[in-house]
Amino acid sequence: MTGHKAAIYSLAHGPASGTFFSGAGDGWIASWNIDTPEKGALVASTESNIFSILPLSNQQTIVAGNMDGGLHWLDPENPTQTKNIAHHKKGTFSLLQIDDNLYSGGGQDLLTRWDIANAKSVESLRISGKSIRCLTYDPDEPALIAGCSDGAIHFIDPKAMSEFRVIPNADQRSVFSLAFTICGRYLVSGGRDARLRIWDKENGYELIHTIPAHWFTINSVAVHPSLPLFATGSRDKTVKIWSSETFDLLKVLNASSHKGHRNSVNALLWLSEHILLSAADDRTIIAWSFEADSISHI
């Protein structure tokens, strides 16, 4: 899928089955339908690179984070009503919704909780001294989990907005991606040192595997919606599929063998059980048709 005029940094599910959104360095937010991939539509155009996108649940609102640290609140049906709030500095890299609150993480060490109904910031917390690059959620503790450019993983009480645990040295440089496996037991992290790390939640987030997974930065980890598999996307231009039971590498998708990306893979999204999307610096989105029976050890 083509149409963006710059690197694509973010993918998110759309309102209907088979639809999704993309955000890119051209400042565009586009909508797509996998059944008509040649007919991408412009939802909104901004003046800054889009780094993150989150369609809010039960509302006709998309929130997008930009390179300058702003948050765009927009209604795709009324794009002229877009509200841009300058907040973070040096980028809004991650967005996560928990109930009626939105959480944003950005440059210069700021985690913010937003009141969705009023599109207003409620409270902010500084946790690492460095940029907050990714967010995920553990409903059991509950814990908001942040991967940061201090190389650590930080655990925050989302209601009290207070930190209660830190995993130091989770990456030699910066944690770019976090995701729980489908069973919920293991937290997978990836970042600038190109290694996957597997943390066992049931044993106090003990490190159980360190895998030299890619040649360069791991930009995205995406867990399959129903099977014990996950995908990783990297600056080394590849997408890789892994078992979340054995953590073995199952398949490599690249330019030479699979007509894959020719530049850094920045974002992944399981659009369905059978379709994996990848977006890259080469300004393209690729849809990979996936059948579990075709995946085997390489």
C-alpha positions as CSV (number, residue, x, y, z in Angstrom):
1,M,0.0,0.0,0.0
2,T,1.5,3.3,-1.1
3,G,0.5,7.0,-0.9
4,H,2.5,8.4,2.0
5,K,5.3,10.8,1.0
6,A,7.5,10.0,4.0
7,A,8.4,7.2,6.4
8,I,5.5,5.6,8.1
9,Y,5.8,5.4,11.9
10,S,2.5,4.2,13.3
11,L,-0.4,1.8,12.5
12,A,-3.7,1.3,14.4
13,H,-6.9,-0.6,14.0
14,G,-9.8,1.1,12.3
15,P,-13.5,1.1,13.3
16,A,-14.5,-1.9,11.1
17,S,-13.0,-5.2,10.4
18,G,-10.3,-5.0,7.8
19,T,-9.7,-1.3,8.3
20,F,-6.8,0.5,9.8
21,F,-5.0,3.9,10.2
22,S,-1.5,4.9,9.4
23,G,0.6,8.0,10.5
24,A,3.7,9.2,8.8
25,G,6.5,11.7,8.5
26,D,4.5,13.7,5.9
27,G,2.1,14.7,8.7
28,W,-0.7,12.6,7.2
29,I,-3.1,10.3,9.0
30,A,-4.6,7.9,6.4
31,S,-7.4,5.3,6.6
32,W,-7.2,2.0,4.7
33,N,-9.4,-1.0,3.9
34,I,-7.6,-4.2,3.2
35,D,-10.2,-5.2,0.6
36,T,-9.4,-2.1,-1.4
37,P,-5.7,-1.4,-0.7
38,E,-5.3,1.0,-3.6
39,K,-7.9,3.4,-2.1
40,G,-6.2,4.8,1.0
41,A,-8.0,8.0,2.1
42,L,-6.5,11.1,3.9
43,V,-8.2,11.5,7.3
44,A,-6.2,14.6,8.4
45,S,-3.1,16.5,7.5
46,T,-0.8,18.1,10.2
47,E,2.3,20.2,10.0
48,S,4.5,17.8,11.9
49,N,5.6,14.1,11.6
50,I,3.1,11.7,13.2
51,F,4.8,9.3,15.5
52,S,1.8,7.6,17.2
53,I,-1.9,7.0,16.6
54,L,-4.6,5.8,18.9
55,P,-8.3,5.5,18.0
56,L,-10.2,5.9,21.3
57,S,-12.7,3.2,22.2
58,N,-16.4,4.0,22.0
59,Q,-15.8,7.5,20.6
60,Q,-15.4,9.0,17.1
61,T,-12.0,10.3,18.1
62,I,-8.4,9.6,17.0
63,V,-5.5,10.9,19.1
64,A,-2.2,11.3,17.3
65,G,1.2,12.2,18.7
66,N,3.6,14.3,16.7
67,M,7.3,15.0,16.5
68,D,7.0,18.3,18.3
69,G,5.4,16.7,21.3
70,G,1.8,17.7,20.5
71,L,-1.3,15.6,20.7
72,H,-3.9,16.0,17.9
73,W,-7.5,15.1,18.9
74,L,-9.5,14.7,15.8
75,D,-12.9,13.4,14.5
76,P,-12.4,11.8,11.1
77,E,-15.9,12.9,10.2
78,N,-15.1,16.6,11.1
79,P,-11.3,17.0,10.4
80,T,-11.6,20.8,10.6
81,Q,-12.4,20.5,14.3
82,T,-8.9,19.0,15.1
83,K,-7.6,20.1,18.4
84,N,-3.8,20.2,18.8
85,I,-2.4,20.4,22.3
86,A,1.3,21.2,22.7
87,H,2.5,19.2,25.7
88,H,5.5,16.9,25.4
89,K,8.9,18.0,24.0
90,K,10.9,16.2,21.3
91,G,8.1,13.9,20.3
92,T,5.0,12.0,21.6
93,F,6.1,8.4,21.0
94,S,3.4,6.3,22.7
95,L,-0.3,6.5,23.5
96,L,-2.4,4.1,25.6
97,Q,-6.0,4.1,26.8
98,I,-7.0,2.6,30.1
99,D,-10.7,3.0,30.9
100,D,-11.6,6.7,30.7
101,N,-8.0,7.9,30.7
102,L,-5.4,8.3,28.0
103,Y,-1.7,8.0,28.8
104,S,0.9,9.6,26.7
105,G,4.7,9.2,26.8
106,G,7.2,11.5,25.1
107,G,10.5,13.2,25.0
108,Q,12.2,14.7,28.0
109,D,10.8,12.2,30.5
110,L,7.1,13.0,30.8
111,L,4.3,10.5,31.3
112,T,0.8,12.2,31.3
113,R,-2.7,11.1,32.1
114,W,-5.5,12.7,30.2
115,D,-9.2,13.0,30.8
116,I,-10.6,11.7,27.5
117,A,-14.0,13.3,27.9
118,N,-12.5,16.8,28.1
119,A,-9.3,16.3,26.2
120,K,-7.4,17.8,29.2
121,S,-4.2,16.7,31.0
122,V,-4.9,15.6,34.6
123,E,-1.5,14.7,36.0
124,S,2.1,14.2,34.8
125,L,5.0,12.2,36.2
126,R,8.7,12.2,35.4
127,I,10.2,8.7,35.8
128,S,13.5,8.2,33.9
129,G,15.3,11.4,33.0
130,K,15.1,10.2,29.4
131,S,12.4,9.9,26.7
132,I,9.5,7.5,27.2
133,R,9.4,5.4,24.0
134,C,6.7,2.8,24.6
135,L,3.8,1.9,26.9
136,T,1.9,-1.3,27.7
137,Y,-0.5,-2.3,30.4
138,D,-0.7,-5.2,32.9
139,P,-4.3,-5.3,34.3
140,D,-3.4,-7.8,37.0
141,E,-1.3,-5.5,39.2
142,P,-2.5,-3.1,37.7
143,A,0.6,-1.5,36.2
144,L,1.3,0.9,33.4
145,I,4.6,-0.2,32.0
146,A,7.0,2.2,30.2
147,G,10.1,1.5,28.1
148,C,12.5,4.4,28.3
149,S,15.7,5.7,26.8
150,D,17.5,5.2,30.1
151,G,17.5,1.5,29.1
152,A,15.1,0.6,31.8
153,I,11.5,-0.7,32.1
154,H,9.4,1.3,34.6
155,F,6.2,0.2,36.4
156,I,3.7,2.9,37.4
157,D,0.4,2.7,39.3
158,P,-1.9,4.3,36.7
159,K,-4.3,5.7,39.2
160,A,-1.8,7.1,41.8
161,M,0.6,8.0,39.0
162,S,3.5,6.7,41.2
163,E,6.4,4.4,40.2
164,F,6.7,1.2,42.2
165,R,9.2,-1.0,40.3
166,V,12.1,-0.6,37.8
167,I,13.9,-3.2,35.7
168,P,17.3,-1.5,35.0
169,N,19.5,-2.4,32.1
170,A,16.6,-3.9,30.1
171,D,18.4,-2.6,27.0
172,Q,22.0,-1.3,26.6
173,R,20.6,2.0,25.2
174,S,16.9,2.4,24.9
175,V,13.7,0.3,25.2
176,F,11.6,0.9,22.0
177,S,8.9,-1.8,22.3
178,L,7.0,-3.8,24.9
179,A,4.3,-6.5,24.6
180,F,2.9,-9.3,26.6
181,T,2.6,-12.8,25.0
182,I,-0.8,-14.1,24.4
183,C,-0.7,-16.2,27.6
184,G,0.0,-13.0,29.6
185,R,3.0,-14.5,31.5
186,Y,5.9,-13.1,29.5
187,L,6.8,-9.5,28.8
188,V,8.8,-9.1,25.6
189,S,11.0,-6.1,25.2
190,G,13.1,-4.9,22.3
191,G,15.2,-1.8,21.6
192,R,18.3,-0.2,20.3
193,D,20.7,-3.0,21.1
194,A,18.8,-5.3,18.7
195,R,18.1,-7.9,21.4
196,L,14.9,-9.4,22.5
197,R,14.5,-9.9,26.2
198,I,11.9,-12.2,27.8
199,W,10.7,-11.3,31.3
200,D,8.8,-13.9,33.4
201,K,6.0,-12.0,35.1
202,E,5.1,-14.9,37.4
203,N,8.6,-14.8,38.9
204,G,8.9,-11.1,39.6
205,Y,9.8,-10.2,35.9
206,E,12.9,-12.4,36.0
207,L,14.9,-12.2,32.8
208,I,14.8,-15.7,31.3
209,H,16.0,-15.1,27.7
210,T,18.2,-12.6,25.9
211,I,18.1,-13.2,22.1
212,P,20.3,-11.5,19.5
213,A,17.2,-11.1,17.3
214,H,18.2,-8.4,14.7
215,W,21.2,-6.6,13.4
216,F,19.8,-3.2,14.3
217,T,17.1,-1.5,16.5
218,I,14.0,-3.4,17.2
219,N,11.2,-0.8,16.6
220,S,8.1,-2.9,17.1
221,V,6.9,-6.1,18.8
222,A,3.4,-7.3,17.9
223,V,1.7,-10.3,19.5
224,H,-0.7,-12.5,17.5
225,P,-4.3,-12.1,18.7
226,S,-4.9,-15.8,19.4
227,L,-1.8,-17.9,18.7
228,P,1.5,-18.3,20.7
229,L,3.4,-16.2,18.2
230,F,4.7,-12.6,17.9
231,A,6.4,-10.6,15.3
232,T,9.3,-8.1,15.4
233,G,10.2,-5.3,13.0
234,S,13.6,-3.8,12.8
235,R,15.8,-1.1,11.3
236,D,17.6,-4.0,9.6
237,K,14.6,-4.0,7.2
238,T,13.3,-7.4,8.3
239,V,10.1,-8.7,9.9
240,K,10.6,-11.9,12.0
241,I,8.1,-14.3,13.4
242,W,8.8,-16.0,16.8
243,S,7.2,-18.6,19.0
244,S,6.1,-17.3,22.4
245,E,6.3,-20.8,23.9
246,T,9.9,-21.7,22.9
247,F,11.0,-18.2,21.7
248,D,12.5,-19.8,18.6
249,L,12.7,-17.9,15.4
250,L,10.2,-19.3,12.9
251,K,10.3,-17.1,9.8
252,V,12.2,-14.1,8.4
253,L,10.4,-11.8,5.9
254,N,12.8,-9.6,3.9
255,A,13.3,-7.9,0.6
256,S,15.4,-10.5,-1.2
257,S,13.2,-13.5,-0.4
258,H,9.7,-12.1,0.1
259,K,9.5,-8.7,-1.6
260,G,9.6,-7.1,1.8
261,H,10.8,-3.7,2.9
262,R,13.9,-2.0,1.6
263,N,14.2,0.3,4.6
264,S,13.7,0.3,8.3
265,V,10.5,-1.4,9.5
266,N,9.0,0.9,12.0
267,A,5.5,-0.5,12.9
268,L,3.6,-3.8,13.0
269,L,0.0,-4.6,13.5
270,W,-2.0,-7.8,13.4
271,L,-5.0,-6.7,11.5
272,S,-6.6,-10.1,12.0
273,E,-5.6,-13.6,12.8
274,H,-4.5,-14.1,9.1
275,I,-3.0,-10.6,8.2
276,L,0.1,-9.0,9.6
277,L,0.8,-5.4,8.5
278,S,4.2,-3.8,8.4
279,A,5.1,-0.1,7.8
280,A,8.5,1.3,7.0
281,D,10.8,4.1,6.0
282,D,10.3,3.1,2.4
283,R,6.8,4.8,2.6
284,T,5.0,1.5,2.1
285,I,2.6,-0.7,4.1
286,I,2.8,-4.4,3.4
287,A,0.1,-6.9,4.2
288,W,1.4,-10.4,4.9
289,S,-1.1,-13.3,4.5
290,F,-0.6,-15.6,7.4
291,E,-1.5,-19.3,7.9
292,A,-0.3,-21.0,11.1
293,D,0.3,-24.3,9.2
294,S,2.8,-22.6,6.9
295,I,5.1,-21.4,9.8
296,S,7.9,-23.8,10.7
297,H,11.4,-23.5,12.1
298,I,13.9,-22.0,9.7
